[in-house]
Amino acid sequence: MAVQLEAAAGSLVCFHSVLPHYSAPNRSAVSRHAYTLHATDGRAEYSAQNWIQCDAALLARGFD
C-alpha cells in the first residue's frame, strides 16, 4: 500500500535502499531542486540492474 507523504521545502528525506519510493513530476512553474546521495558498503555486491552506475575511475577512495 502506497502512502503519500509531503516534504516541506528544506526537508531531509532518507530512504533505505530497498524501500520503493517515487516523486511525481513537478507541475509547478517553480524549479524543484534536490540533492541525492547514494551510499553503499564497498564490500557489497552492487546490482548491475541499478539505474545508478559508474566505472572504477569514479569510485571514492580512502573509505576501505
C-alpha positions in Angstrom: 0.0 0.0 0.0 1.4 3.4 -1.0 1.2 6.3 1.4 1.7 9.8 0.2 3.9 12.0 2.4 4.6 15.6 1.6 8.0 17.0 2.4 8.3 20.8 3.1 11.0 22.8 1.3 14.3 22.3 3.0 13.4 18.9 4.4 15.9 16.0 4.5 14.2 12.7 3.5 16.1 9.4 3.9 15.2 6.1 2.3 16.6 2.6 2.9 17.8 1.2 -0.4 15.1 -1.5 -0.5 12.2 1.0 0.1 10.3 1.7 -3.1 9.8 5.4 -3.5 8.6 7.8 -6.1 8.5 11.5 -6.8 5.8 12.8 -9.1 6.6 15.3 -11.9 6.9 18.9 -10.9 3.9 20.6 -12.4 4.8 24.0 -10.8 6.3 26.9 -12.6 9.0 27.0 -9.8 12.0 24.7 -10.1 12.3 21.9 -7.6 15.9 21.4 -6.6 17.1 18.2 -4.9 20.4 16.7 -3.9 20.8 13.0 -3.7 23.4 10.9 -2.0 23.6 7.2 -2.7 26.0 5.3 -0.4 26.9 1.6 -0.3 29.3 -0.5 1.6 32.4 -1.2 -0.6 32.1 -4.9 0.1 28.5 -5.1 -1.1 27.6 -6.6 -4.4 26.2 -3.8 -6.5 23.4 -4.8 -8.8 24.0 -4.3 -12.5 20.3 -3.6 -12.8 20.5 -0.5 -10.6 19.9 2.7 -12.6 22.9 4.4 -11.0 26.1 3.0 -12.5 29.7 4.3 -12.6 33.0 3.0 -13.6 36.1 2.3 -11.4 37.5 5.8 -12.2 34.7 7.4 -10.3 34.8 5.4 -7.1 35.6 7.3 -3.9 38.9 6.4 -2.4 40.0 6.0 1.2 36.9 4.5 2.7 38.1 0.9 3.0 
